[in-house]
Amino acid sequence: MGARAPRRRAPGDAALTTPLQAEHLFPDRGDYLDVVRARRHEGFELCTDLCAVDYLLHPGRALPEATAPERFEVVVQLLSIEQRRRVRVRVQVPESDPTLGSLWDLYPGVEAMEREAFDMFGIRFTGHPDLTRILMPEDWEGHPLRKDYGVGRVPVQFKEAPGPR
């Protein structure tokens, strides 16, 4: 197998390399869709995961110098089976405007993952075809995985267990 030519980076496409040589990209929110679209065209045919993180109580984390930390981070795992490569895209999402473009047009399989991040963290994915709650009831107030969500706000209700007949 021949050596691969190094990939040219687009503006705003900062990267870190982990000890296992996994590529981590840190695009700005405005460049996020373009960066993921470029990886799709490079052969990253699968989005294996999309999740959100709330760094309210743990603001320190490894980020490139050009990347300003925000309260929320959306993490996307892309996979190229043919190239045997994985890329992790980490985009910062501010608490004051928790919105991000949807990857649904590029990877339709993210539909449920984006809905879960919306339901649990309140991050809105613009362009998503059905951004509704997926785990909590539609009338639920708040987002349970946010670090400032009140613990124990809703009492657990148990039904009486049926006894022997």
N, C-alpha and C positions, 0 to 999 in steps of 0.2 A: 504494500500500500504506500503510495507516494506521500510526500509531505504536503500538508495543506497550507495554502497561502493565508497569511493573517487577514482577518476581517477588518475592514475600515470602520471606524466608529462614527456614528452620526452625532451632530451637535446635541449636547444635553444627555449623552449616553455614557454616563460614568460607570465604571465597573471596578469590582474588587475580585480577587481570586482567593479562594479558601485553600487550606493545606491540601485538600483532595482535588485541587484544580477545577472545582466547579465554578462556572462563571456566574457572578451575581451582578445584575444590572440595576441601576438606580436612576431611572428617568424622572424628569419633572412630570407633574400631572399633565401638563400640556403636551408633552412628548410621548406619554405612556402608550397611546394607541398606535402611534407611528413606530415606536420601538418594537412592540409586540407584532405588529403587521410585518415588519422587516424580518423578524425571526420566523414567522410563518412562511414567508417567501424563501427563507434560507433552508427550509426543510423541517422545521419543528412542527410536526404534524399533530401532536397531542398536547392539550393542556391537561395535565394530570391533577392539578389542584389549584384552587384559588381560595384564600382565606384572609381574614382580617386580624389585626393585633391592636390592642389598646395599650399604649405605653404611658398612660396617665401616671402611674406610680413608679415606673421604671424608665425614665427618659433617656438614660445612657445606653447606647448601643453602638456597634461598629458601623459607621457610615463614612462614605468618602467626604473629604473636606468640603466639596462643593454642594453637598446635600444637607439641607437644613432639616433637623428632626421635627416631626409633627407628632401630635397625639396618636393618630391612627396610621397604620401602615397596611397596605394590601399587598399580599405576597402571592405571586403566580409562578407555578412550576411548569415549564415547557419541556417537552421531550422530543428528540429526534431519534427514532429507532434506527434508521439507516446509518446515521453518523455516530450512533452510540454516545450521544451528548445530552446533557441536561443544562438548562438555564433557569436561574431563579430571578424573577423580576420583582423588585421591591420598590413600591411607590409610596411616598409620604402623602397623607391626606389630612388637611387641617380640621381641627374641631369646629372652627367657625363656618366651614363650608364642606361638609363631608360628602362630596360628590366625586365621581370618577366615571369616565366613559366605559360603556359595556363592551366586553369582548365577544358578545353573543354572535355578531356577524362573522367573526373569525373562527371561533370555536363554539358551536352551538351547545356543546356539552357543559359549558359553564353556567347554563341557565339556573340550575338549582344551587350551585355554589354561590353565585351572586345574590340570589334570593336569601340564602342563609346569612351571608355577611350583612345584608340589609336588615334582616329580621333581628339578628343578635347584636349588631353594632350600630345600626342606623346609617350605614354608608349607602347612599343612593347611586345607582349605576344608570347614567343617562343613556337612553337608547335601548334599554332592556325591554323585551316584549311583554313581560308580565311581572313587574316588580311588586309582588305582594308577599305577605308573610308566608313562611313555609313550615315553621315549627310552632310558633305561638298563635293563639287565636287572633283573628283580625281586629278585635276590639281591645287587644292588650295594649297597655300604655307603657312606653319605654322600650329599652333594648337590654336584655338581661346579661349580656357578656361585657357590657361597659363596666369599667372598674369603679365608677361612681354610682352604679345602680344599687339601690338599697337592698342589703341582705336581709332576708326574712320578711320582706314587705307583705308577702301573700302567705297566709297560713296554709299549711298542708292539710288537705281534707281527706279523711279516710272513711270508707264505707265499712259498715259492720261486716265482718267476714261471715259467710254462711256457715252455720254449724252442721253437725251430723244430723241426719234425719232418722 
